Amino acid sequence: MKKHTEISPAALRSQIRSREINFGGNRKLKIYGLLGCSSGKRMKRENRVFFISEKEALENNYRPCGHCMKMKYNQWKNKG
């Protein structure tokens, strides 16, 4: 997990292009989702974190976004 505040804009773009970052998350709400999610794009920078995989997000106890990952969110919701 990488904090947005600890990554320069150039390094962030490079890591997204090279697939070192594939998902974004909200540190306070413990939600992860796709990088292009409109909900995620409105998030404050200091709350944003990045993950290389869904597995990494789940290992850090984040749940799927109900907006951009509706199917995975419903699976998570029905599990609990």
C-alpha positions, 0 to 999 in steps of 0.5 A: 500500500502506497500513500498518495502524499508520499508519491510525486506526480511523475512517479505516480504516472510512471507506476500506473503505466508500468502496472505497479499501481492498479487500484486506489483506496480511501484510507479513512473509509477503508474502500478500494476501487478502480483508478478511473472511478468518479467517486475515487477521483473526488477523494482528498489526496491525504486520504488516498492510497494505492494498491498493486492488486485486489489481494493487497487491498483485501489483506489490508481490510479494505472493501470493494467500492459500491460504485465502480465494483458493484458486483464485488461489492455485492459479494462482499456485502452478502458475505458479512 
